[in-house]
């Protein structure tokens, strides 16, 4: 079963969402992170289809063939969820399983929290689900990591765009790499405590061997040369809004969940998942060792084995 990465457009929430799907059977919707694309799931989509699942991966609002739509507020989780639900309805999917990575994981968790009857379960790669704190994440990062933290830097329109768009080819060549340092050594370097924006643009002491081939890198480079980064960065600019929107929501996630962590992810280390069982009662865990942030691309075979095992054990019976 061979898959061509050609988009199928679905009209949802007043935008044309580029989707890529393969297979038949119970639906699995995969939500990518930043700065990524539906293409980030290329190692999963064919495997899922071969195992009898209908795999769907959209270029989310602000990314890839979908492109940017609307003002900053259009990128709130509440509105992004409408994009996903409109796609689910347009494709005639019944209570899909959500898989999310990075920001896609955060969106998947918010959907699982707010709309548990609309999905069957959730798998998150790297991204934890946490209680709503006393302040939004940007304020927390500013307080504990300072003004140079990447999330803080991204709040000002134009700052992140200028940094990320200065040399898009160099950006992806530098960024899409395995970690050179183990997480403990990364933390020991005081220069990196802030999680500065240079982690995206290629901190040379941190990034190791390339994860992607030149051909694969070119897919990202070409996509972001067309779209730029404003739409993608608007996801970060909605972190305070998402925090406010969650004020009247419950905390529990009442669907079966699988949390997959990567041992050396600088951005989302495994320890950020501690205590999740208190608010995600039906939770399983898996840890991929010697792996950085780009988990499903860095160690696709390990990720696929974990995903397929959980889907067959926990999700398949729900669709029979």
N, C-alpha and C positions, 0 to 999 in steps of 0.2 A: 504494500500500500504506500504509494508515493504521493507527497503533498507539495503543491506549488503555492508559494506565498503570494497569492493574488487576492485582493480584498473583495468581500461581498458586503455591499453597503446596506445597512438597515436604518430605516427612519425611526428615530426615537427622541422624544423630548426636544423636538424642533431642530435636531441635527442629524446628519448622515454619519452614522457610526461605522467605521471600517471593521469588519469582523472576518475572522479566518476560522474555518471549521472543517472537521473531518470525522467520518465514522457515523455509526448509528448505535442507538441504545440509550441508557440513562445519561443525562446531560451533565457535563462538567465544564464550568465557566472559569477561565483563568485570567486573573487581573494582574497586569504587570506593574512594575515600580518605576522609579526615577533614577537616572534618565534612560528609560528603556522603551520597549515596544512590545506589541504582541509577538514579534519575532523572538523575544526572549524565551518563549515556550516551545521553540521549534523541536527541542529534544523530547518534549513530553507529548505533543499533539499526535504524532504518529503512533507512539507507544500506547497511548490511551485508546486510540481507535482500534488498534490491533487486538486489544483486550476487551473489545465490545462496549466501549464508551463513546458517546458523542462529545468530542472535544471542541470547545469554542474559545477563541482568544480574541478579544477586541483591542484595537488601538484606542485607548481611552481618550476622553476629551483633552485636547491640548497636545496630543502626541500623534506622530506618524501620519498615516493616510487620513485619519479623522481630522487632524489639524485643530486650530484654536477656534473657539466659539464663545461669544459673550464676554461680559466684563469679569472682573475678579470674582465677584460673588457667585458667578456661574460654576465655580470650581469648588464649592462647598460640598461636603460629603452628602448632604441632603439632596442636592441637585445631581451630583454624580450618581447617586443611587437611582434616581429617576432614569438616567441614561441606561443603566444596567437593567432595570426592570422593564423599560420599553423594549430593549433588545430581547429579553427573555420572552416577552409577550409576542413580539413580531416573529420570532423563530418558533413559537409554539412549544416552548420548553416547559416541563412540569417539575417544579421544585428542584432546580439543579443543585449540585454540589459546587461550592465556590472554592477556588484555590487562589490565594493571593501571595504576592511577594513584595516586600518593601512597602511603598505607599499603597499598592494594590492590596496588600494584606491588611493595612489599616482600614481601607474602604470595606473590605470583606468583613472584618470584625464589626464595623458599625452597622452593616446590613444585617449580620447575624443577630446583633443586639436588638435592633429596632424592628426587624421583620422576620422573626424566626419561623413563621408559618410559610414563608415564601421560598425557603431553601431546605435542603435535606441535611446538610452538614457543611463544615468548613475545614480546610487545610490552610494553615499559614506557614509560609517559609520565612523565617527570621523575625517577622514582626510580632511582638507580643501584644496581648490584650491587657490593658491596665485599667485600674479604677480612675475615675475622673478626679484629678488633683485639685488643690486649692487655687491654682492658676493655670493658664494655658501653657502649652509646651514651649512656645517661643519665649515667654517670660521666664520659665524655668531655666532654659538654656542661657538666656541673657544673665540671669542671676548666678548660675554655677559655672558657666563656661566663658562668659564675656561677649563683647560686641563682635569679636572676630569669628564666633561660631557660625557655621554655614547656614543654619536655620535662621539665625538673626540677620546675617548678611543678605539673605534672600528676600527679606521683607520689603526692602526699598526697591521699587520698580526701577529697572535699568542696571542695578549693581550686579546682580547675578547674571543677567543677560550679557553684560559687557565681558565678564570674566569667562563665562562658558562659551561665548561665541567668538572670542578672539582668535582661536585656532581650533576649529571643531575636530579636525583630523587628529591633531596632537592630543586634544582632550580625551578622545575615546581610546587612542593608543596608550595613553598614560593611565587611564582610569580602569579599563576593563582588564584587570590583572588579579592574580592571586596575591594574597598578602605576603610580603617579605618577612614580616615580623609576626611572631606569635602574639596573642592578645596581651599576655603579661608583659612582654617587652615593649609593646606599643604603649601601654599605660605608664611604663617607667620613663618614657620620654616626655619631659615637661613641656616641650614645644608643641606637643600634639594634644595636650589636655583640652584645649578649646574646641577640638574638632573643627579646625579652620577650613575655609573654602578651598584651600590648596589640596585637601584630600580628594577633591573632585578634579582639580586641574593637574594633578600628578605630583604628589609629594614623593621625591625620589627615594627617600630612606624607608618608605612604607610599602610601595608597590613592587611586586616581584614579577614572576613569569606571566606572560600574556595568557588570557583565558580563551580569546577568540582568534580565529584565523584572519588573515587580511581580507578575505572575501566576506566573512561575517562582519568584521569591523566596518566595511564599506557600506553595509546596509544601514547601520546606525548613522554613519557620517553623512550619507546622502539624505537620509530622512530629516536630520536636524539642520542640514544646510537649507532645506526647503521650509521648515517650520520655524526655525529659531527656538528659543527656550522660554519665551514669555508665558505661553499657555501652560507648559509643564511646571514652571516656577509658581504659577498661581495656585497650585495645590498647596505649597508651603504658606502662601499668603492667606490661606483660609484656616490655618491652624487655630488662631484665636476664635474665629467664627464657629468652627466645629466644636470647640470647647464650650462656648456659650449655648450652642444648639443642644448640647447633651445635658444641660442643666436639669431638664424635666424628664430625662430618660432613666430607666432602671439600669443596673449595672450588670446583671446576669446575662450570660449567653446560654440559651437553653436549647442548643442543638449539639449533636456530636461534633467533636473538634479534635484535630490533630495539630500539634505544635512541633514544627521541625526547625531546630536551631543549627547554626553553623559555629563551630568552636572558635574560629578566629575572625568573626565579623566585628570590625571596629565600630560600625554604625549601630548595630543591633546585637550586642553580645548576649549570649545565652542567659546570663544572670538577670536580664531584664524580664525574663518570663517567670521568675520565682513568685510563687503565691497565686498563680493563675487559677489553680484548682478551686480557690475560694469563690471565684465569680464565673468560672467555666466548669460546672460540675462533671460533665462528661468529656474529660480531656485525656488524650493520650499524648505521649511525647516521643520524639526521636532526636538524636544528635548526630550530625555529620562532622566527623573530625577532620582536622587539617583542611578546613574549608573557610573561605572568606565570604564576602557579601553576595557575590553573584552565583548563588548556590545552585540553581537549576541549570546553569550553564557551566559552572566549574566542575561539578560532580553529578552529571545528569544520570548516570547509571544508578548511583546510590539513591538519588532523589526519586527516580522512577520506581525503584524497588519498594521504597517506603510508601509512596503514594498508592501504587497498585495494591499492595498488601492491605492497606487500610480501607481503600475503596471496596475491595472484594469482601472483606470481613464485615465492615460496618455499614456500607452504603448499598451494596448489591441487594441484600435482602429487603430493603425498603422499596425497591422498584419491582420486585417480583410479584 
